[in-house]
Structures are given as C-alpha cells and as structure tokens.
Amino acid sequence: MTAREKFQIGDRVQLSEEYRKNECRYPNREGEITGFVWYENIVKVKFDGNKRSTDFHSDFLEKVAGL
C-alpha cells in the first residue's frame, strides 16, 4: 500500500510505536501530512511546533486515533 493510499494531505499522524522504540529524536510527536514526494512511500510531515516539514517513510507513521 502506498503512502497516497494510506494518508491524505491534512491527516493528523504520529510516529509508530515501532519507530519510537528505536529512535529518540522524535518522542511522542504529532503532526500533519503536508505533502508527498516522488517516491511512493515518503510523506512530508509538519510536526506541531516546527516551522518546516520532515520527510518520513509511511511505515513509520500512523493516524492519530479519534480523528
């Protein structure tokens, strides 16, 4: 499943539990999908409080529950 099938621009996302276990730079961060790049599984995420978007593989993201 590609990133465009999983997410839409404007979706609220957070880092997956698997990613948070292995990476301490972005603990419990939430943000919004701001775009897609040419590679089918990479999305641009603007985390709350950041000025710019960061590129992430879609497998490392999950939609925020309740939205």
C-alpha positions as CSV (number, residue, x, y, z in Angstrom):
1,M,0.0,0.0,0.0
2,T,1.5,3.4,-1.0
3,A,1.5,6.5,1.1
4,R,-1.1,8.1,-1.0
5,E,-3.5,5.2,-0.3
6,K,-2.9,5.3,3.4
7,F,-2.9,9.1,4.0
8,Q,-4.3,12.3,2.7
9,I,-2.9,15.8,3.0
10,G,-4.2,17.3,6.3
11,D,-4.3,13.9,8.1
12,R,-3.1,14.1,11.7
13,V,-0.4,11.5,12.3
14,Q,2.1,10.3,15.0
15,L,5.2,8.2,14.9
16,S,4.5,4.5,15.1
17,E,5.4,2.6,18.3
18,E,8.0,0.6,16.5
19,Y,9.8,3.8,15.4
20,R,9.6,5.4,18.8
21,K,11.3,2.4,20.4
22,N,14.3,2.7,18.2
23,E,14.6,6.5,17.6
24,C,14.7,9.0,20.5
25,R,14.9,12.2,18.4
26,Y,11.1,12.5,17.9
27,P,9.4,11.1,21.1
28,N,5.6,11.1,21.0
29,R,5.3,13.8,18.3
30,E,2.2,14.5,16.4
31,G,1.9,16.5,13.2
32,E,0.0,16.9,9.9
33,I,0.7,15.5,6.5
34,T,1.6,18.4,4.2
35,G,2.5,16.6,1.0
36,F,4.0,13.6,-0.8
37,V,7.3,13.3,-2.6
38,W,8.0,11.5,-5.9
39,Y,8.9,8.2,-4.1
40,E,5.7,6.4,-3.4
41,N,6.1,5.7,0.3
42,I,7.6,9.0,1.6
43,V,5.4,11.7,3.1
44,K,6.1,15.2,4.3
45,V,5.0,15.8,8.0
46,K,5.0,19.1,9.8
47,F,5.2,18.3,13.4
48,D,3.4,20.6,15.9
49,G,5.7,23.5,16.8
50,N,8.1,23.1,13.8
51,K,8.4,25.6,11.0
52,R,9.2,23.1,8.3
53,S,8.1,19.7,7.2
54,T,10.2,16.5,7.6
55,D,10.2,13.5,5.2
56,F,9.2,10.1,6.7
57,H,8.6,6.7,5.3
58,S,4.9,6.0,5.6
59,D,5.6,2.7,7.5
60,F,6.8,4.9,10.4
61,L,3.6,6.8,10.7
62,E,0.1,6.0,12.0
63,K,-3.1,8.1,12.0
64,V,-3.9,9.7,15.3
65,A,-6.8,7.9,16.9
66,G,-10.1,9.7,17.3
67,L,-9.9,11.8,14.2
